[in-house]
Amino acid sequence: NTGGINADFGCTITNCSVRESTLNGISVGTAGTITNCSLQNNLGDGINAGSGSTITNCSVSVSLDGIEVSSDCTVRGNTCTFNGAQGDGSGIHVTGTNNRIEGNSCTNADRGIGVDAAGNIIIRNTCSGNTLNWNVVAGNVILVVNATTAGVVSGNTGGTAPGSTDPSVNFTY
């Protein structure tokens, strides 16, 4: 595959797989929706979405940026692993404002979550094993807690509190 899936304004892409595209795996214009897709080994971004797009429950690995969004987007419940393998990249890369980045898992990339502009909310995400877990400019709503690891847990008791009871906190582990 050389070009992946390219869709224009207001398109919906669901339950698709794209592998080894020489460009972006999936690209959508303004107000696109991408749900339940799997993207692997793409030379460009796994997913690249225009303003007002929604990306949920996707798995993106071994791409430049796993998911890249501009402004007014929702990125929720995605798993991004080993991104940046095609160059310098993030699990999730935000280039604009008014985005909601929520409940994603970003591991083993150059940057877990990278945000280039102020005015976004980043909540309930986890980042681990990235060269830099968080690279977020000032002016965003984000709280990161470095989770404390537990000792051995056997049976019904044990473990360590994660370090916060705030349900919107982001964790590094």
N, C-alpha and C positions, 0 to 999 in steps of 0.2 A: 504494500500500500504506500503510495507517495503523498497523499493529501489528507487522509483521515476523513472525518465528516465535517462539512462546512454548511452551516445553516444561517439564514438571514433573520430579520426582525420577527420576534414573537414565535419562534419555532420551539417545538418540544422534541427532545431526544430521550428515549427511555429504553432501558434494558439492552444496551449496545456494548460491543467490545471493539476496541481499536488497538492494534498492536503493530509496532514497527513502522509508523508513519514517518516520513522524512520531514514533515512539518508538524503542526499541532495535531494532537489526536482528535479532539473535537473543538470546533470554533463556532460560537453563536454570536449573533448580533444583539442589538438591544432587546431586552425583555424575553430572553430565551430561558428555557427550562431544561435542565439536564438531570436525570434521575436514574439511579441504579445502573450506572455504567461502569465498565472496567477498562482501564487504559494502561498499557505497558509498553516500555521501550520506544517511546516516541522522541524524535530528535528535537522537536519544539516543545511547547507546553503540553501537558496531558490534556487539560481543558483550558480554553481561553474564552472568557465570556464578556460581552459588552454590558453597558449600563442597564440596571434594572433586572438582571438575570438571577435565577435561582438554581443552585447546584446542591443536590442532596443525595446522600447514601451512595456515593461513588467510591471506587478504589482506583488510586492512581499511583503508579510506581515507575521508576527509572525514566523520567522525563526531565526536561529542563526545569521549569516550575511545574509542580504537580497540578495546581489550579491557580490561574491568574484571573483576577477580576478588576474592573475599573471602579465605577461608582454605583451606589444604590442597589447593591446585590446582597443576597443571602447565601451564605456558604455553610451548610449544616450537615453534620453526621457523616463526614467523609473520612476515609483512611488514606493517608499520603505517606508513602515509604520510598526511601532511596532516591528521592528526586535531587536534581543537581548533578546527576551522573553524566549528563550530556553537556555540562558546563557549570556555571555558577548559578544555582537555583534554590528555590524554597519549596517546602511542602505546599504552602499556600502563600501567594504573593498578591498583596492588595496595592493597587497603584492610585486609587482615588478615594473619595469620601462617601460617607453615609452607608457604609457596608455593615452587615451583621455577620460576624464570623463566630459560629457557635457549635460546640460539641464535636469538634474534629480531633483526629489523632494524627500527629505528624512526627515521624521518626526517621532517623538516619539520612538526613539531607544536609546540605550546606547550612541552610537556615530552616527551622521548623516553620515559623510563621513570620513573614516579613511584611511590614506595613510602611509604605512610603509617604503617606499623607495623613493629616489630622482629621478628626471627625468621624471615627469608626468605633464600633463596639466589638470587643473581642472577649467572649465569655465561654466558660465551661470546656475549654480545649485542653488537650494534653500534648506535651512535647518532650521527647526523650531521644538521646543518642545523636542529636544533630550537632554539627560543628558549633553552631550558635542557635540555641533553642528559640529565642525571641529576638527579633530585630524590628522594633516598633518605635516610630518617631513620637515625639511629645504631642500631646493634644488629643489622644485617644482614650477611650474608656477601657481600661484593662487592669486586672490585678493578678499578679503571678505569685504563686506560692511554691517554694521548693519543698516538695513532699519528703517527709522523713521515712526512710525505709524501715521495715519491721524485721525482727528476727524470725526464727522458725515459728510457724503456726501449725499446730497439730490438734485436731479435735474441734471444740466449739468455742474456745477462747484464745485471746492473744491478739497480736497486731499492734500497730501504732496509729494514732490519729493522724490524718493527713496534714494537719497544720492549720486548718480553717474550717469553719462551719458555714461559711458563705456559699450558697448554692451556685453562685455565678463565677466562682474563682477558677482561674486557669492553673494547671499543675505542671511542674517540671519534675521529672523523676529519673 
